[in-house]
Amino acid sequence: MAHSTPTSPARHADPSRGFGWRVHGDGRTITPGTVVAPDERLSWPRTVGIGVQHVMAMFGATVLVPAITGMPATTALLFSGIGTLLFLVITGNRLPSYLGSSFAFIAPLTAATALEGTGAALGGIMATGLLLAAIGVVVHLSGTGWIHALMPPAVMGTIVALIGLNLAGATTAAMQEVPLTTFGTALAVVLTAVLFRGLVGRLSILVGILAGYVLALAQGQVDFAAVGEAAWVGLPPFHAPEFSLQVLPLFLPVVLVLIAENIGHVRTVGLMTKRDLDPLTGRALIADGLSTTFSGLGGGVGTTTYAENIGVMASSRVYSTAAYWVAGLTAIALAFLPKFGAAVATIPAGVAGGAGIILYGMIGVMGVRIWVQNRVDFSNTIHLMTAGAGLIVAIADPQLTAGGLVFGGITLGTIAALVVHHLMTAVARWRGTEPVPEDEDAERYEATQAGRLG
């Protein structure tokens, strides 16, 4: 009884179910006008194939973060796989998601490593994860309303955008020193995205990296010595974290980005599957927080939900969590191949820089997309100054030290956006000068404000 309701006794007695999933239809085809729901699956061979496809979708981005930051790729893969399985367990196997390396960690990781070393950077990752998990507990108990009040779209879009723009400087050296490799890699990424359909097009970052790698190889920019010395099978390298108060502020803005990404993921999958998944938001935050904590504990990078895998689900119409169990286990298996990790570590600076041009730009534009999707009105002086102040501070990237703590451009830009928005809003409401939205009747707007303040 493949289509019985969740409360139907027939559903629980259905012999076609395995490991908690109902078989969708005949297990081979997807019923027209439907999707394979999170609690459904196709036949196991097809499910395994889709799971491997999810690994391919996340692969390029997940290994690029450790390649850029100097962290071991196999360790990042191990904890991304473990984090994915943990996510599925904590969300009750109801929310399909892969937890891969988060680009939001690149800037604080790089800065923290330069200031205090790898151990301190890992301590920052752990602190980020613990804070995110704590916020997840609060959200699970109280809902997301307070998050939206603290970070309305004008603020959230600014915070996401400023992280990408702050990272722009990381590509400067590659552009100047190896321009052919750098711009060749970027060109390969953008052409792949529009030349190919389906999975290849969605793997444009990975394909571009491979093309840039070949270009760098032709110029003698790749050193294979470490690959030859690495074993075929073995444990990934681990590194213990250290806690340094000096670098912790560098990681605080990342928490806000992870909150936005997880909330966006839950809502997107809910819309696609036509299910109310919002009650799982708190659990998703807890799961990502614990995943990031464990990753920092062992020497990996912070994790987040992946838009690349949403693309795979949208194109395949398969939202089965069974495929993500396959993906997580596959990533864990890859982590025990030291030669693979050594090969990833040979990616030259020009290739990483070329990919960074696209990736960092995409992060910046994702912030703009938040503004557009939420129709943020920049004729509103509060919105305009919030975004302007936050972006400029982040791009200028000052490094300020106060009480032994280091505050970088991302942290200061985030603080600027939050302070400017809430300070201007509070003063404007007190003085009665809050800007009226262009598309809203002034009288109705004033009545709404009066009712809210009264």
C-alpha positions in Angstrom: 0.0 0.0 0.0 2.5 2.5 -1.2 0.2 5.5 -1.0 -1.5 4.9 2.4 -1.5 7.8 4.8 1.0 8.3 7.6 -1.5 7.2 10.2 -2.9 4.2 8.3 -2.2 0.8 9.8 -1.5 -0.5 6.3 1.4 1.8 6.0 3.1 0.4 9.1 2.4 -3.2 7.9 3.6 -2.6 4.3 6.2 -5.3 3.5 7.7 -3.1 0.7 9.2 -0.7 3.3 12.8 -1.0 4.3 14.8 0.8 6.9 11.9 3.1 7.5 11.1 4.1 3.9 8.1 3.2 1.7 8.8 2.2 -1.8 7.5 4.8 -4.2 5.2 3.2 -6.7 7.0 0.3 -8.4 10.4 1.5 -7.2 11.6 2.1 -10.7 9.6 5.2 -11.9 8.2 8.3 -10.3 4.5 8.7 -10.5 3.6 11.7 -12.8 2.9 14.9 -10.8 4.5 13.5 -7.6 7.9 13.4 -6.0 9.7 10.7 -4.0 9.0 12.0 -0.5 11.6 12.0 2.3 10.0 8.9 3.8 9.9 7.1 0.5 12.6 5.6 -1.8 13.1 4.0 -5.1 14.7 0.5 -5.5 18.0 0.3 -3.7 20.2 0.3 -6.8 18.5 3.5 -8.0 18.7 5.0 -4.5 22.4 4.2 -4.3 22.9 5.8 -7.7 21.1 9.0 -6.6 23.1 9.0 -3.4 26.4 8.9 -5.4 25.0 11.7 -7.5 24.6 13.8 -4.3 28.3 13.1 -3.4 29.3 14.4 -6.8 27.2 17.5 -6.4 28.7 18.4 -3.0 32.2 17.2 -3.8 33.8 20.2 -5.5 32.7 22.7 -3.0 33.3 20.5 0.0 37.0 19.8 -0.9 37.6 23.3 -2.1 37.2 24.9 1.3 40.0 22.8 2.9 42.1 23.3 -0.2 41.9 27.0 0.2 42.4 27.1 3.9 45.1 24.4 4.1 42.9 22.0 6.1 43.1 18.2 5.1 40.4 17.3 2.6 39.9 13.8 3.8 39.2 15.0 7.3 36.7 17.5 6.0 35.0 14.7 4.0 34.9 12.4 7.0 33.2 14.9 9.2 30.8 16.0 6.4 29.7 12.4 6.0 29.3 12.0 9.8 27.6 15.3 10.1 25.1 14.3 7.3 24.2 11.1 9.1 23.9 13.0 12.4 21.6 15.5 10.7 19.3 12.8 9.5 19.1 11.2 12.9 18.4 14.4 14.8 15.7 15.6 12.3 14.0 12.2 12.6 14.9 11.1 9.1 12.3 13.6 7.8 14.6 16.4 6.3 16.8 15.5 3.4 20.1 17.4 3.5 23.8 17.0 3.0 26.1 18.9 5.3 29.2 20.0 3.4 32.0 22.5 4.0 30.8 26.0 4.6 32.4 28.8 2.6 31.5 31.2 5.4 34.3 29.7 7.4 37.0 30.5 4.9 37.8 34.1 6.0 37.8 33.4 9.8 39.7 30.2 9.3 42.4 31.9 7.3 42.7 34.8 9.7 42.6 32.7 12.8 45.3 30.3 11.5 47.5 33.3 10.6 47.1 34.8 14.1 47.1 31.8 16.4 47.6 28.6 14.4 45.4 25.7 13.2 44.4 24.7 16.8 42.9 28.1 17.5 41.1 28.0 14.2 39.6 24.7 15.1 38.6 26.1 18.5 36.7 28.8 16.7 34.9 26.2 14.6 33.9 24.3 17.7 32.7 27.5 19.4 30.6 28.4 16.3 29.0 24.9 16.4 28.2 25.0 20.1 26.6 28.5 19.7 24.6 27.4 16.7 23.4 24.3 18.5 22.3 26.4 21.5 20.4 28.7 19.2 18.8 25.6 17.7 17.5 24.6 21.1 16.0 28.1 21.6 14.4 28.0 18.2 13.0 24.5 18.8 11.4 25.7 22.0 10.3 29.2 21.0 10.1 29.4 17.2 12.0 31.6 14.6 10.2 34.9 15.2 13.0 36.4 17.3 15.5 35.6 14.6 13.5 37.4 12.0 13.2 40.4 14.4 16.9 40.5 15.0 17.9 39.9 11.4 15.2 41.2 9.0 16.0 40.7 5.2 17.8 44.0 4.9 20.3 42.9 7.6 20.5 39.2 6.7 21.2 40.0 3.0 23.9 42.4 4.1 25.6 39.9 6.3 25.7 37.2 3.6 26.8 39.7 1.0 29.6 41.2 3.1 31.2 37.8 3.7 31.6 37.2 0.0 32.9 40.7 -0.7 35.3 40.5 2.2 36.9 37.4 0.7 37.6 39.2 -2.6 41.1 40.1 -1.5 42.0 36.5 -1.2 42.1 36.2 -5.0 44.3 39.2 -5.6 47.7 37.4 -5.3 46.6 34.6 -7.7 45.4 37.1 -10.3 48.7 38.9 -10.2 51.1 36.0 -10.0 49.5 33.3 -12.2 46.8 35.2 -14.2 46.5 32.5 -16.9 45.7 29.7 -14.5 43.5 31.9 -12.4 41.3 33.4 -15.1 41.4 30.2 -17.1 39.9 28.4 -14.2 37.2 31.0 -13.7 36.4 30.9 -17.4 36.1 27.1 -17.4 33.6 27.4 -14.5 31.3 29.9 -16.2 31.4 28.2 -19.5 30.6 24.8 -18.0 27.6 26.3 -16.2 26.0 27.3 -19.5 27.4 24.8 -22.0 26.0 21.7 -20.2 22.7 20.6 -18.9 21.8 18.4 -15.9 24.4 17.2 -13.5 27.5 18.4 -15.4 26.2 21.9 -15.5 25.5 21.8 -11.7 29.1 20.5 -11.2 30.6 23.6 -13.0 32.8 24.4 -10.0 34.3 20.9 -10.0 34.7 20.8 -13.8 36.3 24.2 -13.7 38.8 23.1 -11.0 39.7 20.1 -13.1 40.2 22.2 -16.2 42.3 24.8 -14.2 44.3 21.9 -12.8 45.2 20.7 -16.3 46.2 24.2 -17.2 48.4 24.6 -14.1 49.9 21.1 -14.8 50.9 22.2 -18.3 52.7 25.2 -16.8 54.6 23.1 -14.2 52.7 24.5 -11.2 51.7 21.2 -9.7 53.9 19.1 -7.3 53.0 15.4 -7.0 55.7 14.5 -4.4 53.2 14.3 -1.5 50.8 12.1 -3.6 53.6 9.5 -4.3 54.4 9.3 -0.6 50.8 8.9 0.6 49.3 5.5 1.3 46.3 4.2 -0.5 44.3 3.4 2.6 44.6 5.0 6.0 43.1 7.2 8.6 42.6 10.9 7.8 44.8 13.3 9.7 43.3 14.7 12.9 44.2 17.8 14.8 43.1 18.8 18.3 41.5 22.3 18.8 42.7 25.0 21.1 40.7 27.9 22.4 41.9 31.4 22.0 39.6 34.3 23.0 41.5 36.5 20.6 40.1 34.8 17.5 36.6 33.9 18.6 35.0 37.2 17.4 36.2 36.3 13.9 33.7 33.4 13.8 30.6 35.1 15.3 29.2 36.3 12.0 29.4 32.8 10.6 26.7 31.7 13.1 24.2 34.2 11.5 25.0 32.9 8.0 24.5 29.3 9.1 21.1 30.2 10.7 20.0 31.8 7.4 21.2 28.9 5.3 19.5 26.3 7.5 16.2 28.2 7.7 16.3 28.7 3.9 17.0 25.0 3.3 14.1 23.9 5.5 11.6 26.2 3.8 12.8 25.4 0.3 12.5 21.6 0.8 9.2 22.1 2.4 7.9 24.0 -0.6 9.3 21.4 -3.0 7.7 18.5 -1.1 4.6 20.4 -0.2 5.1 19.6 3.5 5.3 21.8 6.6 8.8 21.2 7.7 9.1 24.5 9.7 8.8 22.6 13.0 12.1 20.9 12.1 14.0 24.2 11.9 15.3 24.0 15.5 16.4 20.4 15.0 18.2 21.4 11.8 20.1 24.1 13.6 21.0 21.8 16.5 22.2 19.1 14.0 24.4 21.5 12.0 25.7 23.0 15.2 26.7 19.5 16.5 28.2 18.6 13.1 30.3 21.7 13.1 31.4 21.1 16.7 32.5 17.5 16.0 34.3 18.7 12.9 36.2 21.3 14.8 37.0 18.8 17.5 38.8 16.5 15.0 40.4 18.9 12.5 37.7 19.4 9.9 35.9 22.5 8.7 32.5 23.9 9.6 29.5 22.5 7.8 26.2 23.7 6.4 23.4 22.6 4.2 24.1 22.6 0.5 22.2 24.3 -2.3 23.9 22.0 -4.8 22.1 19.0 -3.4 18.8 20.9 -3.5 19.4 21.2 -7.2 19.9 17.5 -7.5 16.6 16.9 -5.7 14.8 19.4 -7.8 15.9 17.8 -11.1 15.5 14.2 -10.0 12.3 14.8 -8.0 13.8 12.4 -5.4 13.7 13.8 -1.8 14.3 10.5 -0.2 16.5 10.6 3.0 17.7 7.1 2.0 19.8 8.7 -0.7 21.5 10.9 1.8 22.4 8.0 4.0 24.1 6.6 0.9 25.9 9.9 0.3 27.0 10.3 3.9 28.5 6.7 4.0 30.2 7.3 0.6 31.9 10.5 1.9 33.1 8.6 5.0 34.6 5.9 2.8 36.4 8.4 0.6 38.0 9.9 3.7 40.1 6.8 4.2 42.0 7.3 1.0 45.1 9.3 1.9 46.3 9.5 -1.8 43.0 11.2 -2.6 43.6 13.7 0.1 47.1 14.4 -1.0 45.9 14.9 -4.6 43.4 17.5 -3.4 46.2 19.3 -1.5 48.2 19.7 -4.8 45.6 22.1 -6.2 47.7 25.2 -6.9 46.9 28.7 -5.8 45.9 29.8 -9.2 43.2 27.2 -9.5 41.9 28.0 -6.0 42.0 31.7 -6.8 40.0 31.2 -10.0 37.4 29.2 -8.3 37.3 31.8 -5.6 36.5 34.5 -8.0 33.2 32.7 -8.9 32.4 31.3 -5.4 33.1 34.5 -3.4 31.1 36.5 -6.0 28.2 34.0 -5.7 28.2 34.4 -1.9 28.0 38.2 -2.3 25.2 37.9 -4.8 23.3 35.4 -2.6 23.0 38.3 -0.2 21.6 40.5 -2.9 19.2 37.6 -3.7 17.8 37.8 -0.2 17.1 41.5 -0.7 15.4 40.8 -4.0 13.3 37.8 -2.8 12.1 39.8 0.2 11.6 43.0 -1.8 13.8 45.1 0.4 13.0 48.7 -0.4 16.3 50.7 -0.6 14.4 54.0 -0.9 14.0 53.4 2.8 17.0 55.2 4.3 17.3 52.7 7.1 17.7 49.8 4.7 20.1 51.8 2.5 22.4 52.9 5.3 22.3 49.4 7.0 23.6 47.8 3.8 26.0 50.5 2.9 27.7 50.7 6.3 28.0 46.9 6.7 29.4 46.4 3.2 32.0 49.2 3.3 33.3 48.1 6.7 33.7 44.5 5.5 35.4 45.4 2.2 37.8 47.8 4.0 38.6 44.8 6.2 40.1 46.7 9.2 41.7 44.6 12.0 40.9 46.1 15.4 42.1 44.7 18.7 40.2 45.4 21.9 40.8 43.7 25.2 43.0 41.1 23.5 40.2 40.2 21.0 40.7 40.7 17.3 37.8 42.0 15.3 38.1 41.7 11.5 36.2 43.1 8.6 33.4 40.5 8.6 32.8 40.8 12.4 32.9 44.6 12.3 30.7 44.7 9.2 28.1 42.5 10.8 28.1 44.6 14.0 27.8 47.7 11.9 24.8 46.3 10.0 23.0 45.2 13.2 23.7 48.4 15.1 22.8 50.8 12.2 19.5 49.0 11.5 18.3 48.7 15.0 19.5 52.0 16.2 18.0 53.9 13.3 14.7 51.9 13.6 14.4 52.6 17.3 15.1 56.4 16.9 12.8 56.7 13.9 9.9 55.0 15.8 10.5 57.2 18.8 10.6 60.4 16.7 7.8 59.2 14.4 10.1 59.6 11.4 10.2 55.9 10.3 10.2 55.8 6.4 6.9 54.8 4.8 7.2 52.0 2.2 6.5 53.2 -1.3 4.0 50.4 -2.1 2.0 50.8 1.1 -0.7 53.3 1.8 0.6 55.9 4.3 -2.5 56.0 6.4 -2.7 52.2 6.7 1.0 52.0 7.5 0.7 54.6 10.3 -2.3 52.8 11.7 -0.4 49.5 11.7 2.6 51.2 13.5 0.3 52.8 16.0 -1.3 49.5 16.8 2.0 47.7 17.1 3.6 50.4 19.4 0.5 50.8 21.4 
